[in-house]
Amino acid sequence: MLATVFSPSAKRLAVVLLILSTVLFGGFWASRVRADQPHMEAALDHLLAAKQELEVATADKGGHRAEAILLVNEAIDQVERGIEYARHVNIPLPPPIAFGAPPAVIVLPDTDDVYAVPDREDMFFWDGWWWRHWEGGWYRSQYYDRGWGYYDRVPSFYFDVDPGWRRYYRDHDWHGHRWDYDRIPYDRLQQNWHSWHNDRHWERQGTWGVHDYRPRPLPQREELRQQREQEYHQRPEVQRHERQYQQRPEVQQQQRQREQRPEVQQQQRQREQRPEVQQQQRQREQRPEVQQQQRQRERPQGSQSEEKPEGGQEEYRR
């Protein structure tokens, strides 16, 4: 079937994907990963070449070409994340969590099927993964009590989470509406989370257990997301973690390489032209710590020695 549908370059995609399934899932959870990753880098090059060949192929081959492009894009993303993981092996991982039994969860209103562990601080289940916020960074695992791997960004679901949800949970009250949440056992969650997501079960049939409640309109949810994102990045532990992460040489090198890719540059230009992004940038530039960093960058070299801390204290070292 593939021989009659795809070109020789595209046929190699099936082989590459099979190799990736072994490389990624066999090496992703390994406890020790080599710093140099020639096979992963080679796999990424092959995938990028396959994507280019598919994009210039004529006709759509009954929809199979478009589907193959989607699969290649997903494979590229997974390979890049695997490479990132190997570079992050020296980042401290959170300690295991001791559970007497698999945890029950509750589904949080006004979210895209985000489940919280009410008995643990900042621990969630979303999109088939367990998520954990620890010392300003994010970690995820397919297990609730072990196997945590570093995640180098804030998961997209988090800014939908109302910061006051624990108080509402304790009071059975969601913004003035009675909240009869359902404590969902672990087994039931694992068996049903995917179908619940596809059917929008909690929003359409139960409104998350909140009485006489209408979900917030999309513009209001987006406004809240932006507000929570700003508040999140102002947390001291988050700022400390971000500084430590961005100062790692391998992260800086990877960021430079990524920024040089044409598709990334195009996406960045489009994003910068969005009004909400421009507004966020203006707000960020007005923050005192950002203005201070800008003044330090503009200060001529050697001028720092002219400024001495008062009282003979040692100069602050980053």
N, C-alpha and C positions, 0 to 999 in steps of 0.2 A: 504494500500500500504506500509506504513512504517513498519507495523508489519511483513511483509514478507521480508523486505529488511535489516533492521537493527537489531542488537543485543539489549537486554534489556538496556544495558548501553548507547548505542547510541541513543535509542529511547527517553531517558531522555533529549537529546540535544534539541529536538524541544520544550519541555516544558521550558527548561532553556532559550532558545532564546526568547520565548514569554515573559517570566518574565523580561528579560533584556530590551526589548523594552519599557516596562513600567517604569522600574527602571531608566534607563539611560535618556530617553527623558522626563520623568516626573520630575526627580530630578536634571538633568543637569543644567536646567535654574533656579532652585530655588534660591531665594536670600539669604537664610540661610541654611547651610548644617551642620549637626552634624560633629564634629571632628572625633569621632569614627564611623566606618562604618561597623558594623558586617554583614549586609546583602550583601553589595557589596563585602566584603572580602569572604563571603561564596559563593557567585555567582562565584567569580574568582576561588575558590578551585574546585567547581563543573565543571567548564569549563576545567580546567587543567586536572581533572580526566577523563572527557569525551574525551579530546584530546588523552590522553594516551591509553584509551580503543580503540579508532578508529585506532590509529597507529599500535596496535598489532593485530587488526582484520585480519582474513584471506580473501584473494581475494579482489577485488575492488568493488563488488556489482554493476556492470554495470556503474562504474564511480561515483556512489553516495557517496561512502566512501571518495574518494578524494575531492569531492565537500563539504562534511560535514566538513572535516578537514580544508578547506579554510574558511568556515563560522565560525568554532570555533576559529580559529586564529584571524579572524576579530573581533569576539565578545570579545576575551581576550583583544585585543588592546583597544576596546571601554571601557571596564570595567576599565582597568588600567587608561585610560585617565579620566574617571569619578571620580575615586578615587583621582587622581592628582588634578582635579578641586576642589574637596571638601577641599583639603589641601591648596589650593591657594586662598581661599576666602578672606584672609586678605591682599592679594596683591592689591595695589591700581589699580583701573580700570580707563581707560581714560574717559574723560567727553563725553557726547553725542555730536553729530555733528548736527548743524542746517542746513537743506537743504530747500531751497524754493521749490524745485521739485526733484524728483528722479534723481540721477546723470547719466549723459552720460559718456561713457568710450571709450577708444581707446585700440586696441590690440597692444602689443609691439612686434616688430620684434625679431627674433632669440630666441623666448621663446615658451614654451609649453602652448600656449593659456593663457597668462597672460594679464589681462586687467587692465589698470591704470585709475584712476580718475584724469584727468589732472588739475582740479581746486582745488585739495587737496594734501597736502604733505604726501607722503608715504602711500597711500591708494590704494588697489588693489582688484580685483575680480579674484578668481582662484579656480577651482574645486568645484564650488557651494558655496563658502564661500567668505565673504568680509573680507579683511585682513588690519590690521592697525599697523603701527610701531609708538610707543609712548614711549618716555623717555627710550630708549634702550631696550624695551621689545616688544613682539609681541602679538597681540590680534586678535581674529576672531569672526565673528557673521554671522548669516544667514540674518541679516538686515543691511542695509547700515548706519543707523543712531542711532542704539541703540543695547542693548543686548550683549555688548562686553564681551568675556570671555578670560582669560589669556591662552596663548599658550606657553608652556615651552621650545620651541626650535625655531630655525629660519626655517620658512617654506621652503621647498625644492625648490620652484620656484624662490626664491628671488635672488639667485646668478646667474640666467640667465638674470636678468634685468640689462640692460646697465645703469650705473650711470649717463650718460649724456643724458638720453632719453628726459628730459624736454627741453633741448636746441635744440635737434633735432626736437622735436615737435613744438617748436616756429618757427624754421627756415624751416620747411617742408623739411628737408634734413637728410637722414639717411646714415651717413658715405659716403658722396659724391653722393648719389643717391636721386632723388626726392622722397619725401614721401607724398603720397596723402592718409593720414590716413582717416578712416571713424569714425566719432563720432557716436557711437552706442547708441541709446536711451535705457533706462532702460528696458522697456517692451520687446524690441527686444532681448536684451541680455538674459533675463530670459527665453524667449521662445526657444532660439536657441543655447545657449552656449554648451549644452551637445552634440547635433548632430554636431555642428561645430568641437568639439574636436574629436569625433569619426571619422569624415570624413577628418580630417586635413585640414579643409576648408581654413584657412588663409595661410598656408604654400604652399599647392599644387595649389590652384586656384588663389590666389591673392598675394602671397609672402608678405603678410601684407601691401599691398598697396605701396610697394617700387618698383620703376621702375628699370628694368634691374638688378635685384639683385638676387644673388644666396645665399641661406642659408649657414652659416658657417659650415664647416665639423665638425663632432662630436669631433675629438681630439682637435680642436681649441676651441670649446665651453667648453670642459672639462677643458682646460688650463685656460680659462677666469674665469670659475667658481672658481677654486682654488685661483686665484689671487684676485678675489673679496671677497672671504671668508676671506682671510688674512687681506685685507684692512678693512673689516667690523668689525672684532674683535679688530682692533686697535682704533676704535672710542672711545673717552672717555666715552660717555654716555652708550655705550654697555658694556664696561669693568666695569663701576660702577654698572650697573644693574646685570651683571653676578655675581659679588662679593656678592651683597646683596642677590641674589637668592640662591647661593650655600651655604651661611652661615645659611640658615634656617634649624633648627634641623630636621623637618619632611622630608625635601629634602635629607639631608644627610642619614637619616635612610632608606628612600625609595631607594636611590642609592645603599646602601650596600646590601639590600635585593635583588635588581634586579641583581647585579653583582654576587650573589651566585647561580643564576639559571644556570644549566648546558648548556642550549642552548645559553644563553647570553655569557657565558665564551667561548664557541666554536666559536661563531660569532666574539668575540673580538680577539681571536687568529688568525682567518683567516684574519680579517681586518688589524691587526698589521703586517702581513706578506706581505701585498701589497706594491709594491715599492713606489707608490705615497704617501701612508700613512707614510712610513718610512722617506721619504723626507720632508714631512710636519712636522714631529716630530723633525727632525734635525733642520729645520728652526726655529721652535718654541723655541727650547732649546737655540738657539743663540740670542734670543731677550733679551735686557738688563733687562727688568722687570722680565722675567722668571729666568734669572741667579741670580738676586738679591733675589728673593723668595727662590731659591735653597740654596743660602748661608745662609739665615736666618734660614732655616730648619736644616742645618748642624751645626749651631752655638750651642755650649753647653748651656744647661739651666743655667740661672743666669748671662750669659755674657752680656745680653742686658742692665743690670743695669750699666755696665762699660762705656757704650756709652751714653753721655749726649749731648743734643742739645746745639749748641752754643748760646751765648747771653741770657742764662737763659730762653729761650722759653720753653713752656710746651711740653712734649713729644707728638708726633703725635699719636693720637688715631684712630684706625680703626673704 
